[in-house]
Amino acid sequence: MSKSFFQLLKTLTPKQKAGALLGVLFLLLIPSVYIVQQGGNDIRNRAAGSGEVDIGIDTGSPTYSAGNQFTIQIAMRKIVSRTIVVSGAQAVVDVPLSVFSISSATCIAPFNGTPFVSITGPRVTLFCALSPGAPVVDLSSSPTIFGSISLSVNPDAALGTSQLTFAGTRATEANIQGQSPDVSTAGTNATITIVDAPVATPTPTITLTPVPPTVTPTRTPTPIPSPTRTPTPTATWTPTPTATLTPIPNGPSLTPTLTPSPTPTTVISVIPTVTPPFNTDDYLISIGTKDSLTINIGAGEFMYINFKTKLAHVENTPDLILRMRVKDELAFTQNPPSTTDTCQTPGTGSRDFYIPVKADESGAYSPSSSTSVTAPSGITLATVELDGWVRLPGLNKDKFYTITLKGPKTRGTKMIEHLKLEGDKPASQDFDWTGNPLFPGDLPDPNNTNRQDCTVNSIDLSLMVDRQGNTDGAALDIADVTYDGVVNGNDISKVVNTLSTKPDDD
């Protein structure tokens, strides 16, 4: 056939030969063009992703003011029902430099095994992946954070809305033989509103009014005069004799002769009579000089408090024991100098109360007189009365206190300052703190007898990463901050959020 083709060429004119050769070349190029086109389509499909994992930005707050510094978190979440496990994720974010300044960017554990971070002008590129051999991460509908970017609002930033936009995304699915498919969406952009800075509320000034000391008078005993003895004479009379007439026989008549009685003799008998002193107590007996003794017997009243609070990001609400630290704001004026608080030990003027609490249907916790939780060794639970009021022994009326509340896996949160305590159970000491929830982060460290260290840091994150995927009781007691029965990326993301957005009040 090829021979016939060349013989046919010999019979054609030069112009016809050129046309025939072009036709043959065109037929040969069609498969190549098709292959290249299909390859291009495959590349574009991989760049767009399958749209099963949404990648978005958590700005922490919808509004910021000039000068504010904050950290945004980049997270992925599954939006389909099938199981998806990933080994890494990528995000390219454009930041408007007329509004924000870029401070830094980083990959978040466990996706910091092989990180690549680049900041070029307004564009931030994050390639975050697990360490080789590390267990893959099972995605859920809750956000799994893999990166963060620290920003600040420019002093001259215009008021209004501004967008952080994705220029590229990727979520790499794992455990698929010979493939690393991208299952991401194109990314969900974030909008931030720049507003005027809020006006600061002045802190009230406490004026100390000196109270004069109370003087207790000393009673001076009244001398009692000695009794006066007045002799009382008693007269004793000798009886008068009776004249007796004795007749004389044959004699003259006799006239009775009166024999006078002797003069009566007065006998003096002394009978003591006690004369009471004038204008004195009939029962007051002088015992000499006495020392003054003053005994102050208090009324015996306690200070009380009642409150409601919530835990942030929890899915269940088991019984808990919260630590309430109450600090006397004027303890620093004492002499010798007061000792300062530590995480485990309250300083001078501070007291810790460990309060059992239960949650209602809305998730709000209140003090409870009964609990299913066993107090840790060395801890004495506070007395909670049947009406929910907590007894506060050792605190004084009319003093000013600061109260900080802390959960078994949360940061310490300052609830109120300059609280002047009153006696009994006034309505002014029944607080609703549900608008200031306790955020997770400060975990009990099994390497330190399960104690918290009163700060949220990388140690807490490492405790969670080491227990990721576990459902046993010991792991849950340490790292399950959402109380959903498993330690996973959801717990890690909540602690990362606390670490990047919330100061610690401990």
Disulfide bonds with the S-S distance in Angstrom:
Cys107-Cys128 2.06
Cys343-Cys454 2.07
